Amino acid sequence: MTQKPLLSLDSSGLGCESGRFHVDPWRPVDQAVITHGHADHARSGSKAYFCAEGSGDILRQRLSGDFQLTEVPYRKKFKLGKTWVSFHPAGHVLGSAQVRVEGLQSVWVVSGDYKRNADPTCEGFEEVPCDVFISEATFAMPVYHWKEGIEVVKDLQRWWSAEPNHPSILFCYAFGKAQRVLAELSKLTDRTVYLHGAIETLMPAYRNRNVSFVPNQTVSSVERGHAFAGDLILAPPSAHRSAWMKRFKNPQTAFASGWMQIRGARRRRGYERGFVLSDHADWSGLVRSILASQAKTVYLTHGQTEVLSRFLMEEHGLDVKPLKTHFGDEQIEEQFAESVS
């Protein structure tokens, strides 16, 4: 008799029948286990949510309606239905977690989004042995290879400092990327950095976890007439070419993203400069993490899966399958940023 998978897709997303919960459901469910607070993974409408400690403040801010929220420390097992569940650091953003699900006959791990590079704003990725590993594959091509964040931010500081007569505006995602830049800059300078309102909205969650940042304040708090000449401003991509930009005279602009690795991406998006800084694993990080899981069966989701699937099957003999989900919709994240700006 074929063993029924511990986790499988249904109309609400990735569900666990024996545990009576879903991981990052895309429709409202009774019990939602959340990997992290990005809008494509944490959606409103469910009755009860479970998350890792550190993610609670973000989820309370981002989820609407009446709901129950339970924060659980990393690595602490808790029972849902006939399963034991635990959260393990994913290294993606504050409070991000892999979800380990232990059933009667197997252990599955859902990676959520993750990275292997150091990040002063969140706990680093933890390798979790399992039978089945569900991994993201956002940057699953050998061309993607990341420098350490501090090296990228050093380049960013040089770019900013080289233009003392005009504002320097760095566009980056409001949750995770912006805070990572601010934390890395704290090692290099004590100059004040100015923030778009959508970024400031998420800063208290980090301050509550005692994350250290370079001095910062909102653009809107600056006295009228301030020219921002020589200043660095962080803003979400949704602010690019918006009315908000009119207050800055002849700014230089840049975008921080893993997508900047590809020639032409910066030009297509309309930025003068690109900084390659990602909160997802690069090719080597994906391969390293999947092999370290010791899983014999691997599901790949959210990204460019074909090349990685072939590599894992041909070079390492793994059973690799695609898993189509709604994860990774950056437009959803941008819509959220617009709603709080």
C-alpha positions as a Markdown table, in Angstrom:
| # | Residue | x | y | z |
|---|---|---|---|---|
| 1 | Met | 0.0 | 0.0 | 0.0 |
| 2 | Thr | 1.4 | 3.4 | -1.0 |
| 3 | Gln | 2.2 | 5.7 | 1.9 |
| 4 | Lys | 0.2 | 8.9 | 1.7 |
| 5 | Pro | 2.4 | 12.1 | 1.6 |
| 6 | Leu | 2.6 | 13.9 | 4.9 |
| 7 | Leu | 2.1 | 17.2 | 3.0 |
| 8 | Ser | 0.2 | 17.8 | -0.3 |
| 9 | Leu | -1.4 | 20.6 | -2.3 |
| 10 | Asp | -5.1 | 21.3 | -2.1 |
| 11 | Ser | -7.3 | 24.3 | -3.0 |
| 12 | Ser | -5.9 | 26.2 | 0.0 |
| 13 | Gly | -2.2 | 25.5 | -0.5 |
| 14 | Leu | 0.2 | 23.1 | 1.1 |
| 15 | Gly | -1.7 | 21.2 | 3.6 |
| 16 | Cys | -1.1 | 18.5 | 6.3 |
| 17 | Glu | -4.2 | 16.4 | 6.7 |
| 18 | Ser | -2.9 | 14.5 | 9.7 |
| 19 | Gly | -1.9 | 17.8 | 11.4 |
| 20 | Arg | -5.0 | 19.7 | 10.3 |
| 21 | Phe | -3.0 | 22.7 | 9.2 |
| 22 | His | -1.6 | 24.4 | 6.1 |
| 23 | Val | 1.9 | 26.0 | 5.6 |
| 24 | Asp | 1.7 | 29.5 | 4.2 |
| 25 | Pro | -1.9 | 29.0 | 2.8 |
| 26 | Trp | -3.1 | 31.2 | 0.0 |
| 27 | Arg | -6.7 | 30.9 | 1.1 |
| 28 | Pro | -8.2 | 31.2 | 4.7 |
| 29 | Val | -7.9 | 28.0 | 6.7 |
| 30 | Asp | -8.5 | 27.0 | 10.3 |
| 31 | Gln | -4.8 | 26.7 | 11.2 |
| 32 | Ala | -2.0 | 28.4 | 9.3 |
| 33 | Val | 1.7 | 27.7 | 10.0 |
| 34 | Ile | 3.6 | 30.7 | 8.6 |
| 35 | Thr | 7.3 | 30.6 | 7.5 |
| 36 | His | 7.7 | 34.4 | 7.5 |
| 37 | Gly | 5.8 | 37.7 | 7.1 |
| 38 | His | 6.2 | 38.6 | 3.5 |
| 39 | Ala | 2.9 | 39.1 | 1.9 |
| 40 | Asp | 3.1 | 36.2 | -0.5 |
| 41 | His | 3.5 | 33.8 | 2.5 |
| 42 | Ala | 1.3 | 35.4 | 5.1 |
| 43 | Arg | -2.2 | 36.2 | 4.1 |
| 44 | Ser | -5.2 | 37.4 | 6.1 |
| 45 | Gly | -8.3 | 35.4 | 6.8 |
| 46 | Ser | -7.3 | 32.3 | 8.7 |
| 47 | Lys | -8.6 | 31.6 | 12.2 |
| 48 | Ala | -5.3 | 30.7 | 13.9 |
| 49 | Tyr | -1.7 | 31.4 | 13.0 |
| 50 | Phe | 1.5 | 29.8 | 14.3 |
| 51 | Cys | 4.9 | 31.4 | 13.7 |
| 52 | Ala | 8.4 | 31.6 | 15.0 |
| 53 | Glu | 9.3 | 34.1 | 17.7 |
| 54 | Gly | 10.4 | 37.3 | 16.0 |
| 55 | Ser | 7.8 | 37.1 | 13.3 |
| 56 | Gly | 4.8 | 38.0 | 15.6 |
| 57 | Asp | 5.2 | 41.8 | 15.5 |
| 58 | Ile | 5.3 | 41.7 | 11.7 |
| 59 | Leu | 2.3 | 39.4 | 11.4 |
| 60 | Arg | 0.2 | 41.4 | 13.8 |
| 61 | Gln | 0.8 | 44.5 | 11.7 |
| 62 | Arg | 0.3 | 42.9 | 8.3 |
| 63 | Leu | -2.7 | 40.5 | 9.0 |
| 64 | Ser | -6.2 | 41.9 | 9.1 |
| 65 | Gly | -9.3 | 40.7 | 10.9 |
| 66 | Asp | -9.7 | 38.7 | 14.1 |
| 67 | Phe | -7.3 | 35.9 | 14.5 |
| 68 | Gln | -5.3 | 33.9 | 17.1 |
| 69 | Leu | -1.5 | 34.1 | 16.9 |
| 70 | Thr | 0.9 | 31.8 | 18.6 |
| 71 | Glu | 4.6 | 32.5 | 18.6 |
| 72 | Val | 6.9 | 29.5 | 19.2 |
| 73 | Pro | 10.6 | 29.6 | 20.0 |
| 74 | Tyr | 12.9 | 28.2 | 17.3 |
| 75 | Arg | 13.4 | 24.4 | 17.7 |
| 76 | Lys | 10.6 | 23.9 | 20.2 |
| 77 | Lys | 8.3 | 21.1 | 19.1 |
| 78 | Phe | 4.5 | 21.6 | 19.5 |
| 79 | Lys | 1.7 | 19.2 | 18.6 |
| 80 | Leu | -0.8 | 19.8 | 15.8 |
| 81 | Gly | -3.2 | 16.9 | 15.2 |
| 82 | Lys | -1.1 | 13.8 | 14.9 |
| 83 | Thr | 2.1 | 15.6 | 14.0 |
| 84 | Trp | 4.9 | 17.4 | 15.8 |
| 85 | Val | 5.9 | 20.8 | 14.3 |
| 86 | Ser | 8.9 | 23.0 | 15.0 |
| 87 | Phe | 10.4 | 26.2 | 13.5 |
| 88 | His | 14.1 | 26.4 | 12.5 |
| 89 | Pro | 16.0 | 29.5 | 11.4 |
| 90 | Ala | 15.8 | 30.2 | 7.6 |
| 91 | Gly | 18.1 | 33.3 | 7.5 |
| 92 | His | 15.7 | 35.1 | 5.1 |
| 93 | Val | 14.3 | 38.0 | 7.2 |
| 94 | Leu | 13.4 | 38.7 | 10.8 |
| 95 | Gly | 11.6 | 35.7 | 12.3 |
| 96 | Ser | 11.8 | 33.6 | 9.1 |
| 97 | Ala | 11.6 | 29.9 | 9.6 |
| 98 | Gln | 11.8 | 26.5 | 8.0 |
| 99 | Val | 8.9 | 24.3 | 9.2 |
| 100 | Arg | 9.7 | 20.8 | 10.3 |
| 101 | Val | 6.8 | 18.4 | 10.4 |
| 102 | Glu | 7.2 | 15.0 | 12.0 |
| 103 | Gly | 4.6 | 12.4 | 11.2 |
| 104 | Leu | 4.3 | 8.8 | 12.2 |
| 105 | Gln | 6.5 | 7.5 | 9.4 |
| 106 | Ser | 8.5 | 10.5 | 8.0 |
| 107 | Val | 9.9 | 14.0 | 8.6 |
| 108 | Trp | 9.3 | 16.8 | 6.1 |
| 109 | Val | 10.9 | 20.2 | 6.1 |
| 110 | Val | 9.4 | 23.2 | 4.3 |
| 111 | Ser | 12.1 | 25.7 | 3.7 |
| 112 | Gly | 10.1 | 28.8 | 3.0 |
| 113 | Asp | 12.4 | 31.5 | 1.7 |
| 114 | Tyr | 16.0 | 31.2 | 2.9 |
| 115 | Lys | 19.6 | 32.4 | 2.4 |
| 116 | Arg | 23.0 | 31.3 | 3.6 |
| 117 | Asn | 24.8 | 34.6 | 3.6 |
| 118 | Ala | 25.3 | 36.4 | 6.9 |
| 119 | Asp | 22.6 | 38.9 | 7.9 |
| 120 | Pro | 22.8 | 41.0 | 11.2 |
| 121 | Thr | 19.0 | 41.3 | 11.3 |
| 122 | Cys | 18.1 | 37.7 | 11.7 |
| 123 | Glu | 19.3 | 34.3 | 12.9 |
| 124 | Gly | 21.3 | 32.3 | 10.3 |
| 125 | Phe | 20.0 | 29.3 | 8.3 |
| 126 | Glu | 20.0 | 26.0 | 10.2 |
| 127 | Glu | 20.5 | 22.7 | 8.4 |
| 128 | Val | 17.6 | 20.4 | 9.4 |
| 129 | Pro | 17.8 | 16.6 | 8.5 |
| 130 | Cys | 14.7 | 15.2 | 7.0 |
| 131 | Asp | 13.2 | 12.6 | 4.7 |
| 132 | Val | 11.6 | 15.1 | 2.3 |
| 133 | Phe | 12.7 | 18.7 | 1.7 |
| 134 | Ile | 10.5 | 21.3 | 0.1 |
| 135 | Ser | 12.9 | 24.0 | -1.1 |
| 136 | Glu | 12.5 | 27.4 | -2.8 |
| 137 | Ala | 14.4 | 27.8 | -6.0 |
| 138 | Thr | 14.1 | 31.6 | -6.7 |
| 139 | Phe | 17.7 | 31.9 | -8.0 |
| 140 | Ala | 18.3 | 28.3 | -9.1 |
| 141 | Met | 20.8 | 29.0 | -11.9 |
| 142 | Pro | 24.6 | 28.8 | -11.7 |
| 143 | Val | 25.0 | 32.4 | -12.8 |
| 144 | Tyr | 23.6 | 33.6 | -9.4 |
| 145 | His | 26.4 | 33.9 | -6.9 |
| 146 | Trp | 26.3 | 36.4 | -4.0 |
| 147 | Lys | 29.0 | 38.4 | -2.2 |
| 148 | Glu | 28.6 | 38.9 | 1.5 |
| 149 | Gly | 26.2 | 41.7 | 2.4 |
| 150 | Ile | 28.8 | 43.8 | 4.1 |
| 151 | Glu | 30.9 | 43.9 | 0.9 |
| 152 | Val | 27.9 | 45.0 | -1.2 |
| 153 | Val | 27.0 | 47.7 | 1.3 |
| 154 | Lys | 30.6 | 49.0 | 1.3 |
| 155 | Asp | 30.1 | 49.5 | -2.5 |
| 156 | Leu | 26.8 | 51.2 | -1.7 |
| 157 | Gln | 28.5 | 53.6 | 0.7 |
| 158 | Arg | 31.1 | 54.5 | -1.8 |
| 159 | Trp | 28.4 | 55.2 | -4.4 |
| 160 | Trp | 26.5 | 57.4 | -1.9 |
| 161 | Ser | 29.6 | 59.3 | -0.7 |
| 162 | Ala | 30.7 | 60.0 | -4.2 |
| 163 | Glu | 27.7 | 62.3 | -4.8 |
| 164 | Pro | 27.7 | 65.1 | -2.2 |
| 165 | Asn | 25.6 | 67.5 | -4.2 |
| 166 | His | 22.5 | 65.4 | -4.9 |
| 167 | Pro | 20.3 | 62.9 | -3.1 |
| 168 | Ser | 21.1 | 59.2 | -3.4 |
| 169 | Ile | 18.0 | 57.0 | -3.4 |
| 170 | Leu | 18.3 | 53.3 | -2.9 |
| 171 | Phe | 15.1 | 51.3 | -3.8 |
| 172 | Cys | 14.8 | 48.0 | -1.9 |
| 173 | Tyr | 12.1 | 45.9 | -0.4 |
| 174 | Ala | 10.5 | 47.4 | 2.7 |
| 175 | Phe | 10.6 | 44.3 | 4.8 |
| 176 | Gly | 14.0 | 42.6 | 5.1 |
| 177 | Lys | 16.2 | 44.2 | 2.5 |
| 178 | Ala | 15.9 | 47.8 | 3.9 |
| 179 | Gln | 16.7 | 46.7 | 7.4 |
| 180 | Arg | 19.6 | 44.6 | 6.3 |
| 181 | Val | 21.2 | 47.6 | 4.5 |
| 182 | Leu | 20.6 | 49.8 | 7.6 |
| 183 | Ala | 22.2 | 47.2 | 9.9 |
| 184 | Glu | 25.3 | 46.7 | 7.6 |
| 185 | Leu | 25.7 | 50.5 | 7.3 |
| 186 | Ser | 25.9 | 50.8 | 11.1 |
| 187 | Lys | 29.3 | 49.1 | 10.9 |
| 188 | Leu | 30.6 | 51.7 | 8.4 |
| 189 | Thr | 29.1 | 55.1 | 9.3 |
| 190 | Asp | 27.1 | 57.1 | 11.7 |
| 191 | Arg | 25.5 | 59.4 | 9.1 |
| 192 | Thr | 21.7 | 59.6 | 9.2 |
| 193 | Val | 19.8 | 57.6 | 6.6 |
| 194 | Tyr | 16.3 | 58.7 | 5.6 |
| 195 | Leu | 13.4 | 56.3 | 5.1 |
| 196 | His | 10.2 | 56.1 | 3.1 |
| 197 | Gly | 7.1 | 55.7 | 5.4 |
| 198 | Ala | 6.6 | 52.1 | 4.2 |
| 199 | Ile | 10.0 | 51.1 | 5.6 |
| 200 | Glu | 9.6 | 53.0 | 8.9 |
| 201 | Thr | 6.3 | 51.1 | 9.5 |
| 202 | Leu | 8.2 | 47.9 | 9.8 |
| 203 | Met | 11.2 | 49.2 | 11.8 |
| 204 | Pro | 9.6 | 48.8 | 15.3 |
| 205 | Ala | 9.5 | 45.0 | 14.9 |
| 206 | Tyr | 13.3 | 45.0 | 14.5 |
| 207 | Arg | 13.9 | 47.6 | 17.3 |
| 208 | Asn | 11.9 | 45.4 | 19.6 |
| 209 | Arg | 14.4 | 42.6 | 18.9 |
| 210 | Asn | 17.4 | 44.9 | 19.6 |
| 211 | Val | 18.7 | 45.0 | 16.1 |
| 212 | Ser | 21.3 | 47.7 | 15.7 |
| 213 | Phe | 20.9 | 50.2 | 12.9 |
| 214 | Val | 22.7 | 53.3 | 11.5 |
| 215 | Pro | 20.9 | 56.5 | 12.7 |
| 216 | Asn | 17.7 | 56.9 | 10.7 |
| 217 | Gln | 14.5 | 58.9 | 10.4 |
| 218 | Thr | 11.6 | 59.3 | 8.0 |
| 219 | Val | 11.7 | 61.7 | 5.1 |
| 220 | Ser | 8.4 | 63.1 | 6.3 |
| 221 | Ser | 9.9 | 64.1 | 9.6 |
| 222 | Val | 12.5 | 66.4 | 8.1 |
| 223 | Glu | 11.9 | 70.1 | 8.2 |
| 224 | Arg | 10.4 | 71.6 | 5.0 |
| 225 | Gly | 13.1 | 72.9 | 2.6 |
| 226 | His | 15.7 | 70.3 | 3.4 |
| 227 | Ala | 17.4 | 69.5 | 0.1 |
| 228 | Phe | 18.7 | 66.0 | 0.9 |
| 229 | Ala | 21.9 | 66.9 | -0.9 |
| 230 | Gly | 24.5 | 64.2 | -0.2 |
| 231 | Asp | 21.9 | 62.2 | 1.8 |
| 232 | Leu | 21.0 | 58.5 | 1.4 |
| 233 | Ile | 17.3 | 57.7 | 1.2 |
| 234 | Leu | 15.8 | 54.2 | 1.3 |
| 235 | Ala | 12.4 | 53.6 | -0.4 |
| 236 | Pro | 10.4 | 50.6 | -1.7 |
| 237 | Pro | 10.3 | 50.0 | -5.5 |
| 238 | Ser | 6.7 | 51.1 | -5.6 |
| 239 | Ala | 7.9 | 54.7 | -4.9 |
| 240 | His | 10.0 | 54.8 | -8.0 |
| 241 | Arg | 8.5 | 57.4 | -10.5 |
| 242 | Ser | 5.7 | 58.2 | -8.0 |
| 243 | Ala | 4.7 | 61.7 | -6.7 |
| 244 | Trp | 6.7 | 61.0 | -3.6 |
| 245 | Met | 9.9 | 61.4 | -5.7 |
| 246 | Lys | 9.1 | 65.1 | -6.6 |
| 247 | Arg | 10.7 | 66.3 | -3.3 |
| 248 | Phe | 14.2 | 65.2 | -4.4 |
| 249 | Lys | 16.1 | 67.3 | -6.9 |
| 250 | Asn | 18.1 | 65.4 | -9.5 |
| 251 | Pro | 18.7 | 62.3 | -7.4 |
| 252 | Gln | 20.9 | 59.4 | -8.4 |
| 253 | Thr | 19.0 | 56.1 | -8.1 |
| 254 | Ala | 19.9 | 52.5 | -7.5 |
| 255 | Phe | 18.1 | 49.2 | -6.8 |
| 256 | Ala | 19.3 | 46.4 | -4.4 |
| 257 | Ser | 18.2 | 43.0 | -5.5 |
| 258 | Gly | 19.5 | 39.6 | -6.6 |
| 259 | Trp | 18.0 | 40.3 | -10.0 |
| 260 | Met | 20.7 | 42.9 | -10.5 |
| 261 | Gln | 23.1 | 40.0 | -11.2 |
| 262 | Ile | 21.7 | 39.7 | -14.7 |
| 263 | Arg | 22.9 | 42.2 | -17.3 |
| 264 | Gly | 20.1 | 44.4 | -18.5 |
| 265 | Ala | 17.9 | 44.0 | -15.5 |
| 266 | Arg | 18.8 | 47.4 | -14.0 |
| 267 | Arg | 18.2 | 49.1 | -17.4 |
| 268 | Arg | 14.8 | 47.4 | -17.8 |
| 269 | Arg | 13.7 | 48.6 | -14.4 |
| 270 | Gly | 14.9 | 52.1 | -15.0 |
| 271 | Tyr | 17.6 | 52.5 | -12.3 |
| 272 | Glu | 21.0 | 54.1 | -12.8 |
| 273 | Arg | 22.9 | 51.6 | -10.6 |
| 274 | Gly | 22.2 | 48.0 | -9.4 |
| 275 | Phe | 23.6 | 46.4 | -6.2 |
| 276 | Val | 23.4 | 42.6 | -6.1 |
| 277 | Leu | 22.0 | 41.9 | -2.7 |
| 278 | Ser | 19.5 | 39.1 | -2.2 |
| 279 | Asp | 17.7 | 37.6 | 0.8 |
| 280 | His | 17.3 | 34.3 | -1.1 |
| 281 | Ala | 19.9 | 31.6 | -1.5 |
| 282 | Asp | 22.2 | 31.7 | -4.5 |
| 283 | Trp | 23.0 | 28.6 | -6.6 |
| 284 | Ser | 25.6 | 27.2 | -4.3 |
| 285 | Gly | 23.5 | 28.0 | -1.2 |
| 286 | Leu | 20.6 | 26.1 | -2.7 |
| 287 | Val | 22.7 | 23.0 | -3.5 |
| 288 | Arg | 24.5 | 23.1 | -0.2 |
| 289 | Ser | 21.2 | 23.3 | 1.8 |
| 290 | Ile | 19.4 | 20.6 | -0.1 |
| 291 | Leu | 22.3 | 18.1 | 0.2 |
| 292 | Ala | 22.7 | 19.0 | 3.9 |
| 293 | Ser | 19.1 | 18.1 | 4.5 |
| 294 | Gln | 19.9 | 14.4 | 3.7 |
| 295 | Ala | 16.5 | 14.2 | 2.1 |
| 296 | Lys | 16.1 | 11.5 | -0.6 |
| 297 | Thr | 13.1 | 13.3 | -2.0 |
| 298 | Val | 13.1 | 17.0 | -2.9 |
| 299 | Tyr | 10.3 | 19.3 | -4.0 |
| 300 | Leu | 11.3 | 22.5 | -5.7 |
| 301 | Thr | 9.0 | 25.5 | -5.8 |
| 302 | His | 9.0 | 29.2 | -6.4 |
| 303 | Gly | 11.5 | 29.9 | -9.2 |
| 304 | Gln | 13.7 | 28.4 | -11.8 |
| 305 | Thr | 13.5 | 24.7 | -11.1 |
| 306 | Glu | 14.5 | 22.8 | -14.2 |
| 307 | Val | 18.3 | 23.3 | -14.1 |
| 308 | Leu | 18.5 | 22.6 | -10.4 |
| 309 | Ser | 16.2 | 19.5 | -10.7 |
| 310 | Arg | 18.4 | 18.0 | -13.5 |
| 311 | Phe | 21.6 | 18.7 | -11.5 |
| 312 | Leu | 20.3 | 17.1 | -8.3 |
| 313 | Met | 19.0 | 14.0 | -10.1 |
| 314 | Glu | 22.0 | 13.5 | -12.4 |
| 315 | Glu | 24.8 | 14.4 | -10.1 |
| 316 | His | 23.4 | 13.3 | -6.7 |
| 317 | Gly | 20.7 | 10.7 | -7.5 |
| 318 | Leu | 17.9 | 12.5 | -5.7 |
| 319 | Asp | 14.2 | 12.1 | -6.5 |
| 320 | Val | 13.3 | 15.7 | -7.4 |
| 321 | Lys | 9.8 | 16.9 | -8.2 |
| 322 | Pro | 8.2 | 20.3 | -9.0 |
| 323 | Leu | 5.7 | 21.8 | -6.6 |
| 324 | Lys | 3.6 | 24.7 | -8.0 |
| 325 | Thr | 2.6 | 27.2 | -5.4 |
| 326 | His | 1.7 | 30.9 | -5.2 |
| 327 | Phe | 4.9 | 31.8 | -3.3 |
| 328 | Gly | 7.2 | 34.4 | -4.7 |
| 329 | Asp | 4.8 | 37.0 | -6.0 |
| 330 | Glu | 6.8 | 40.1 | -5.5 |
| 331 | Gln | 4.0 | 42.2 | -6.8 |
| 332 | Ile | 2.0 | 41.3 | -3.7 |
| 333 | Glu | 4.8 | 42.6 | -1.6 |
| 334 | Glu | 4.8 | 45.8 | -3.6 |
| 335 | Gln | 1.1 | 46.3 | -3.3 |
| 336 | Phe | 1.4 | 46.0 | 0.5 |
| 337 | Ala | 4.2 | 48.7 | 0.5 |
| 338 | Glu | 1.9 | 51.0 | -1.5 |
| 339 | Ser | -0.9 | 50.5 | 1.0 |
| 340 | Val | 1.2 | 51.7 | 4.0 |
| 341 | Ser | 3.1 | 54.4 | 2.3 |
